[in-house]
């Protein structure tokens, strides 16, 4: 009865060899890394969402792009939408003031604004995708790390049977228990990583879709020199913006 009570998680880990403990340590590191990414990126997305909603509400109710520029200058660009708006307006002003002084500024003001907006979109895409590769790696490899530990435990069980000449429970309980634990730990690490990856990927896709639509609006306001038609304006935009001065 006492032997059965002692066959706990700690017992199986204590009797495992260097390979088993190394595999367990790798799985624990993977788990900590994946949960850290999920929590940090999740909080960052929630904060960014609230800031974006505040900025967009101000943007579509502003009387002019100058008012938007003053708001960004006062509070800073702390979300993807204000970041894009700031760079787009700055690009227009820079091209109007200095013209095509460098190769990267070649072309019309609209071309320069378009390239600037595309650059910001690429930057925001890269920023939103930070950590996703690590989550995908953990989700794809953790089950196989656990499976390797399972195979290693089964190997130890076979060795114990071969040395004793019998497959009694006291000979194989330790290795088999170690094998089952490694399988469970591998799945416990992989499942949250895969779920976190899917959640972050979908959330990022929604953000980038909205940002891409906003980029079109900004290009129309800033580069083309005219506001959108009333039929094209979003429902959340009760006031048409005045165009920025060249």
N, C-alpha and C positions, 0 to 999 in steps of 0.2 A: 504493500500500500504506500509506503514511504517512497519507494523507487518510482512509482507512478506519479506521485505528487512532485517529485523532483524533475520530471521530464517536461520542463517548461521551455519557453523561448530562450532564457538565459543559459539553460543547460546545453541546448543544441548549439548555441553560438560559442560557448566556452569550449566545447569539445571539437569544433571545426578547426581545420588547419589554416595555414597562412593564405592559401588560395581562396578558401571560403570567406574568411574575414575580409580579404581585399575586395572581393566581389560585393560583399555587403556594404563596405565603406563606399565603393563606387556608386552603388544604388542610393545610398543616403545622400551623397553629394549631389547626384542628379535630382533627387527629390527636393532638397533645399534650394537648388538653383531654379528649378521649374516653378516652385511655389513663390519664390522671390520675384521672378519675372511676372507671374500672373498677378500678384498683389500690387507690385509697383506700377506695372502697365495699366492695371485696372483702375487704380486710384488716379493716375495721370489722365486717363481717358475721361473719367467722371469730372475731374476739375476742368479739363479742357472743354468738355461739353457745356458746363455752366457758363464759362467765360465766353464761349462762342455764341451762346444764346443771348447773353447780355450785349455783346458787340453787334450782332446782327439786328437785334431790336433797335439799338441806337442808330445803326447804319441806315436802315430803311425808313426811319423817322427823322433823319437829319435833313436840314434844309439845303445843304450843299456839300460837295466833297471837301471844301475847306474846313467845314465843321467836323467832318470825319477825321481829317488830318490833325486838327487841333486835339481831338479826343485821343487819338493814338499817341500824339506827342506828349500829352499830359499823363496818360496811364500806361503807355507802352503797348507793344504788340505781344500779347500773352496767350494768343490762341492762333490756330492756323488761318482763320479768316482775316483777322486784323493784320497778321503777318503778310498775307498776300496783298491786301488792300494797301498797306504801307509801301511795299516794294513797287506795286503798280503805279501809285501816284508819284513816288520818288522817281521812277524811270521816266515818266512823262515830263516832269519838271526838269530833270537832268538833261534830257534830249532837247527840250525847248531852250534851255540856257546855253548848253555847250555844243549841241549838234552831234554829228558823227565824228568825234575827235579820235576814236580808236576803232579798231577792226570789229570789236564786239558790239559797237554801237552803230555799225553800218546799216543803211536802209532808212526807211521812214520812221517817224515816231511810233506808228502803229506796230511796225515790225519789231522795234526795240522793246516795246511794252509786251508784245506777245512772247518774245524770248525770255523776258524777265519773269512773266507769269509762269511759263513752262518750267523755268529753273526753280521757282518757289514750289510748284507742284511736285517736282522731283525730290526736292529737299524734304517736304512734308511726308511724302510716301516713304522715303528712307527712314525718317524719324519714327513713323508709326510702325514700321516693320522691325524695329530694333527688338531683339529677343525672340522673335518668332522662329528663327532658324534653330536656336538653342532648344526651344520647346519641341519643334519637329524632330530634332535629333534625339532628345530624351524619349519622346513617345515612340520612336521607331526602334531604338536600341535597347531600352530598359527591359522589355520582355526577353530579349535574347541574352542579356547579361544574367537575368534570373534563370533562364533555361540552362545556361552554362553551369551555374551553381547547382541546378537540379541534376544535371548529368554528373557533375563532380560528386554529389552526395550519393547518387546511385552507384557510382564506381566504388566509393568507400564501402557501401553495403555489400557489394559483390566481393570485395577484398575480404571483408569480415567473414562472409559465408565460406569463402575458400580457405581461410586460415583456420576456422573452427570446425569446418566439415559439416556444419548444420546451420540451418536458417532460422534459428530461434529468435524470438522477439528481442531479447536482451542484446543480441549481436547486431541486429539491423535497425533497431529503433532509432538510435542516434543518427546514422547516416541518412536514413529515409526521412526522419524528421527535419534534418538540415535541408534536404532536397525540396521538401514541400514548402518550407519557410522561404527558400530562395525564390521559388515559383510565385508565391504570394506576394513577396516584397517587390519582385519585378513588375507584376501587374499593378500593384498599389502605386508604384512610381509612374508607370506609363499612362494609366487611365486619366489622372488629373492633367498630365501634360498634354494629352491629345484633346481633352475637353477644353482646356485653357487656350490651346492653339486655335481651335475652331471658333471659340467665342471671340478672341481678339481679332482673328482674320475677318470675321463677319462685321464686327464693329468698325474696324478700319475701312472696310469696303464701303460702308454706309457714309462714314466721314469723308472719304475721298470722293464719293459720288456727289455729295453736297458741295464740297469744295470745288469740284470741277464745274458744277453749275454756277457757283458764285464767281468763278474765274471768268466765265463768259459774260456775266453781268459787268464785272469790273472792266473787262476789255472794251465793252460797249461804251461805258461811261467815260473811261479815261482815254482810250486810244482813238475811238471813232468820233469823239467830240459831240455826241448826241445821246440823250437818254433813251431808254427802251420805250417801245410803244406800250400803251396801257395794257394791251392784250397779252404782251410778253412778260409783264412785270409780275413777280410772285405775289401771292395773296397776302403775304406778311409785309408788303411794301405799300403802305397807304399813301405815301408822299413820293413824288418823283424827285430824284436828285437833280440839282443843277450841275451842269458840266463844269469841270475844273478849267481854270484859265490856263492857257498855254504858257 
